[in-house]
């Protein structure tokens, strides 16, 4: 509600790091959602861009912006209503669903969960599977990639190649192979635009999968879906979609003071 007929008294603040693994989902999400920048301002929604120091890897807001709440990973969403304690939303999937609720298809906005109950269930299926897959991928990276010591807190002596090998086996056989099987008919045979099925251009499942694939590609130099034909073909098609944000553009988003504005309709 608004007390003066213009600016809502509820203030929403989102801290986002455009190139991070989970925050990257929000980068792609807002590009796909096609929200006008004026709508964010009308709803008293504030975006705070976070940048990473290339040497220390410290994550800090751009100058002049509020620091993220203590102890919070990224992304993080804060919802403030007068007379109430702030509500904090910490997970990228929950944040995307919050914006889907706030800007639903019935009000003319792009639908990113799915057009049918079956599509919405498929979308959530993929998101849940993907989160488990990323957990195992992180275990593999922690124990195999020397560069991971910068963020894992481990020393090279603590890394265990056998643990990395086992984690990668679980990732491949229990998660990526399962996802390949799930989407084979729609994406592999019918060539659907979305992993969530026919009749939808892009879903939050697509956003999350491509964010993971690109993060691994950029940060680790690996093709996360190598050997999975349906997924690999879909990734190449998705990279040509209007909602996909090229890496050069992501770097501009992080470098420019108002870089996040690039993701919204002016």
Secondary structure by P-SEA (a helix, b strand, c coil): cccccccccbbbbbbbccccaaaaaaaaaaaaacccaaaaaaabbbbbbbbbcccccccccccccccccccccccbbbbbcccccbbbbccaaaaaaaaaaaccccccccccccccaaaaaaaaaaaaaaaaaaaaaaaaaaccccccccccccccccccaaaaaaaaaaaccccaaaaaaaaccccccccccccccccccccaaaaaaaaaaaaaaaacccccccccaaaaaaaaaaaaccccccaaaaaaaaaccccccccccc
